[in-house]
Amino acid sequence: MFSGSETTFTSDLQQALPNLEEDRQVRLERWATGTRFTHDFRSRSNYFRNASFRRDIPSVKLPPLKTGGIVLAHMQRSIGLLSLTFVAISGILGSGWLFAPLMAAQAAGPSSLIAWMIGGFAMLLLAATFAEIAAILPVAGGIGRVPHFSHGSVVSMTMGWTAWVGYNTTATIEVEAVLRYSKSLAPWLYGSDGLLSPAGLAVACVLLAVFTVLNAFGVRFFARLNTALTWVKILVPAGLAAVILTSEFRYANFSEYGGFAPEGLKGILSAISTGGVIFALIGFRHVIDMAGEARNPKVNVPLALVISLVVCLLIYGGLQLAFLGALDQSQLKQGWAALSFPGELGPMAALATAVGALWIVSILDSSARISSFASALVSVGSNARLGLAMAQNGLFPKFMETLSARGVPLFALLINFVVSALFFFILPFNEVLALNTSSIVLSFVVGPVAVLAFRQLMADAPRAFVLPAAPVTGCLAFVVASLIIYWSGWDTMLHLGVCLLIGFLLMIYRNSRGGFDSLDWREAAWLAPYLAGLVLISWLGSFGGGAGYLPVGPDIAVVSALAVAVYILAVRLRLRQDKFDLYMAEEKADERMEYGDGA
């Protein structure tokens, strides 16, 4: 059946068969002879401990495999720097750029500019930790996969599960944003209560299916389509900010109507967490999950993370400044919190009209839909890789690892489609928004922890990007991420708690079915005090329905102290070297199958 290097690989496998467990022997024999193959190459068996077996596997291009009629092809490392950067920009410049300036101004007034600076700094810190990790461990679904190698199954389940839920809500949010921008053209999409009508729900599901189908065409098609759309997403908001800034700017808005910070520190912090700042900027995460399909990921992933965040921070900062300076006295007479702009296109279109730039309003009409369309496209594609990673970790069924003929995790795409569609029916839009930010940010706390863990576990690995002052920078990033979760408020923490409970029950079920060979409880010992502490402080605090016993200021000190203590503990509880080597041996074997000789 094989020739050349494939024959050599088959021979090496046959020599290794006596060292394998019986079930693994059957699978490898079936693979070597080209018969039906069940895509289950993950379980931690004794053969991965055999150093000679790992060393002797050559780098060969594996033939496409078939299982149950589905072709198993190789993943493609075909996303270049521009496309990878635009994946992140598309995630950041989603539906948020038309409304985030208003939401941030309502919460913090002119000091919303500081909120963008703090939020941008926080995201750059988190992105920097993942930049070093992705440079040495570029895997598909990195948000869920990375903690598996640093802290084992329970931690990777917790972080991957919350990220997966958050990603699915992102697709739901962006699809509904497309429909909201189309309400003037099709008013029947919404009922009198402001919720999607039955017809609107049907259209939402169809639109979500379109994104799923587009992603099924493969990563190259996805990257090219997204790159074309993202050019529009960059040029329109940047042009809008320039037009408004050069047409009308009232300096008095920054000192009158309650002063520069009418709501004080609490307003700034609320703008960061619930005012749209983090929801907008957190879109850089898609680069981490697409790293497994990036060309030269050790260089391109760190560059894409930094470039995308800097570009988008400049655009969002310009939009916020233009928004604050263009407001007139009649709009601010009742204070910043009472700001309101009716209409589907929101405040930016209203301000463009007010300053006489009517020509750009028609462009905004189309750009609004394009922005949300592209963000949903990226979210669906990124989440498929996360679903693949969760199947590799053991939480999701093994069939979700299956790749289509185009190298796409097809079953993961389909499962995600069903879950994202369900959110249209089970939660109101505002609750989906609240769950989105907190669940995704929680999954990011593993980056600062893992970067130090890998300094020990992969000390000799060459790093194209090195996080400066990693112990201090990582700890600061962990503290900032913890504060963002806390600032999302008590009500959101309740939703997050329900999400985690469902994930924990799923983990127990999967473990009873043999989904995990080791849960790595020791390495997860820091999670319980961390999550319990955040829940308790959120209830005591004054954000998002908290009891108000802990005022703003002291609450920051309490959360920071908890975060520092947990960070030190989490770094010490990294995987043991032998367990890490075992998991990495599994990963190398999977790369042989998923990428062939391109691994």
Secondary structure as GFF3:
##gff-version 3
##sequence-region A 1 599
A	DSSP	alpha_helix	5	16	.	.	.	ID=ss1
A	DSSP	three_ten_helix	17	19	.	.	.	ID=ss2
A	DSSP	alpha_helix	22	33	.	.	.	ID=ss3
A	DSSP	three_ten_helix	46	49	.	.	.	ID=ss4
A	DSSP	alpha_helix	51	56	.	.	.	ID=ss5
A	DSSP	beta_strand	65	67	.	.	.	ID=ss6
A	DSSP	beta_strand	70	72	.	.	.	ID=ss7
A	DSSP	alpha_helix	81	92	.	.	.	ID=ss8
A	DSSP	three_ten_helix	95	98	.	.	.	ID=ss9
A	DSSP	alpha_helix	100	108	.	.	.	ID=ss10
A	DSSP	three_ten_helix	109	111	.	.	.	ID=ss11
A	DSSP	alpha_helix	112	136	.	.	.	ID=ss12
A	DSSP	alpha_helix	142	151	.	.	.	ID=ss13
A	DSSP	alpha_helix	153	181	.	.	.	ID=ss14
A	DSSP	three_ten_helix	187	189	.	.	.	ID=ss15
A	DSSP	alpha_helix	198	216	.	.	.	ID=ss16
A	DSSP	alpha_helix	219	247	.	.	.	ID=ss17
A	DSSP	three_ten_helix	251	254	.	.	.	ID=ss18
A	DSSP	alpha_helix	264	273	.	.	.	ID=ss19
A	DSSP	alpha_helix	277	281	.	.	.	ID=ss20
A	DSSP	three_ten_helix	282	284	.	.	.	ID=ss21
A	DSSP	alpha_helix	285	289	.	.	.	ID=ss22
A	DSSP	three_ten_helix	291	293	.	.	.	ID=ss23
A	DSSP	alpha_helix	297	326	.	.	.	ID=ss24
A	DSSP	alpha_helix	329	332	.	.	.	ID=ss25
A	DSSP	three_ten_helix	336	338	.	.	.	ID=ss26
A	DSSP	alpha_helix	346	354	.	.	.	ID=ss27
A	DSSP	alpha_helix	358	393	.	.	.	ID=ss28
A	DSSP	three_ten_helix	398	401	.	.	.	ID=ss29
A	DSSP	alpha_helix	410	426	.	.	.	ID=ss30
A	DSSP	alpha_helix	429	444	.	.	.	ID=ss31
A	DSSP	alpha_helix	446	457	.	.	.	ID=ss32
A	DSSP	alpha_helix	470	487	.	.	.	ID=ss33
A	DSSP	alpha_helix	490	512	.	.	.	ID=ss34
A	DSSP	three_ten_helix	522	524	.	.	.	ID=ss35
A	DSSP	alpha_helix	527	540	.	.	.	ID=ss36
A	DSSP	alpha_helix	554	572	.	.	.	ID=ss37
A	DSSP	alpha_helix	577	595	.	.	.	ID=ss38
A	DSSP	three_ten_helix	596	598	.	.	.	ID=ss39
###
